[in-house]
Amino acid sequence: MNLPNKLTTSRFVITIFFVAVMLWDSLPYNTTFALVLFVAGGITDILDGHLARKHGLKTDFGVLMDPLADKILVCSGFILLVGISITEQQQAVILGEYYLPEAVAVPGMPGNPLMPAWMVIVIVSRELAITGLRLLAANKQVVLPAENIGKRKTNFQFAAVISLLVIISYPEWGGIWVKFFGFEIAGWPWSIWFTLIATWGAVGLTLVSGIHYLWQNRDLYLKDM
C-alpha cells in the first residue's frame, strides 16, 4: 500500500477516535480533542491527494476510498453535532448580551441543536446517493473520479464542522482565545458569521454538487431503470 492510500486508510481510524472522543462527555475538553482529530483528518485528505498527484501514485483504491473516507468523517461530525446544543454558559461567553435569532439555526440558541436535523438529512442523503452511484459505476467497471465542485463541497463541509467545534470549544480556552474568536463584526462575533457562511455554504454546495453529479452520470442508472 502506497503512502497516499495509507493516509486515506488512516482517516477511517481517525474517525473512530473522533466519534469516541465526541461521545466521551466526562472527558475534560473532549470537544477540543475532537476538533484536533477532525483537523488531522482534514490534513490527511489534503496530503493524500497532493502526494498521489505529485508522485503519480493514483490508484483505483484511492479514487474510490478517498471520497468515501471523507464522507464517513464529515457525516459523523454532522450527525454528532445534531445531538449537541450550546449551553447557557457557552452562550454567555460567545454572544454576551446579543441575541442570536432561532431562525438563523446555526449555531442555535441554548437547547437547540448546533446542526439542524434537516441540514444533516440533506448532506447525508446526498453522500449516500453519490456513494450508491459510485458502487453502480464500479459494478460496470467504471471509476468515477471526484469533480471540482465536489471538492469545493467537501472543503465547505470540513470548514462547517471545524467552525462548529470551535464555537463550542473556545469558551473553555479562556483568555486571548475568547477575545480572538469573540471579536465583533456588525454586532456578532466574527466566528458566528464564519460558521453561518460555512454551514449554509456546505448545505447549498451539497445540493448543487449532488444534482450536478447525478445529471453528469445519468447514463449509468437510467439504462437500468
HUWOJO-V996144 format. One record per backbone hydrogen bond with DSSP energy under -1.0 kcal/mol. NH is the residue of the N-H (numbers start at 0). CO is the residue of the C=O. E is the energy in kcal/mol with one decimal. If there is no record, write none. Layout:
nh = <NH;NH>
co = <CO;CO>
e = <E;E>
This chain:
nh = <5;6;7;8;9;11;12;13;14;15;16;17;18;19;20;21;22;24;26;29;32;33;34;35;36;37;38;39;40;41;42;43;44;45;46;47;48;49;50;51;52;53;54;56;62;63;64;65;68;69;70;71;72;73;74;75;76;77;78;79;80;83;90;91;92;93;94;95;97;103;105;111;113;119;120;121;122;123;124;125;126;127;128;129;130;131;132;133;134;135;136;137;138;140;141;150;151;152;153;154;155;156;157;158;159;160;161;162;163;164;165;166;167;169;171;172;173;176;178;179;180;181;182;184;187;189;190;191;192;193;194;195;196;197;198;199;200;201;202;203;204;205;206;207;208;209;210;211;212;213;214;215;216;217;219;221>
co = <1;2;3;4;5;8;8;9;10;11;12;13;14;15;16;17;18;22;23;26;28;29;30;31;32;33;34;35;36;37;38;39;40;41;42;43;44;45;46;47;48;49;50;51;58;59;60;61;64;65;66;67;68;69;70;71;72;73;74;75;76;80;86;87;88;89;90;90;94;100;103;108;83;115;116;117;118;119;120;121;122;123;124;125;126;127;128;129;130;131;132;133;134;137;136;146;147;148;149;150;151;152;153;154;155;156;157;158;159;160;161;162;163;165;168;169;169;173;174;175;176;177;179;187;184;182;180;188;188;189;190;191;192;193;194;195;196;197;198;199;200;201;202;203;204;205;206;207;208;209;210;211;212;214;216;217>
e = <-1.9;-2.4;-2.2;-2.5;-2.2;-1.1;-1.1;-2.7;-1.9;-1.5;-1.9;-2.8;-2.6;-2.2;-2.6;-2.3;-1.9;-1.7;-1.6;-1.4;-2.3;-2.3;-2.1;-2.1;-2.2;-2.6;-2.5;-2.2;-2.2;-2.1;-2.3;-2.1;-1.5;-1.7;-2.7;-2.6;-1.3;-1.9;-2.9;-2.0;-2.1;-2.7;-2.3;-2.1;-2.3;-2.0;-3.2;-2.2;-2.9;-1.9;-2.5;-2.4;-2.1;-2.9;-2.8;-1.8;-1.9;-2.5;-2.6;-2.2;-1.8;-1.2;-2.7;-2.0;-1.4;-3.1;-2.6;-1.0;-2.3;-1.4;-1.6;-2.6;-3.1;-1.6;-2.5;-2.0;-2.3;-3.1;-2.4;-1.9;-2.2;-2.5;-2.3;-2.5;-2.2;-2.4;-2.0;-2.3;-2.2;-2.2;-2.5;-2.7;-2.0;-1.7;-3.0;-2.0;-2.3;-2.0;-2.2;-2.2;-2.2;-2.3;-2.6;-2.4;-2.4;-2.3;-2.6;-2.6;-2.2;-2.4;-2.3;-2.3;-1.6;-3.0;-1.8;-1.1;-1.0;-1.4;-1.5;-2.6;-2.8;-1.3;-1.1;-3.5;-1.6;-3.0;-1.0;-1.1;-1.5;-2.7;-2.0;-2.5;-2.5;-2.8;-2.7;-2.5;-2.3;-2.1;-2.2;-2.6;-2.8;-1.9;-2.0;-2.5;-3.0;-1.9;-2.4;-2.5;-2.7;-2.4;-2.1;-2.7;-1.5;-1.4;-1.5;-2.7>
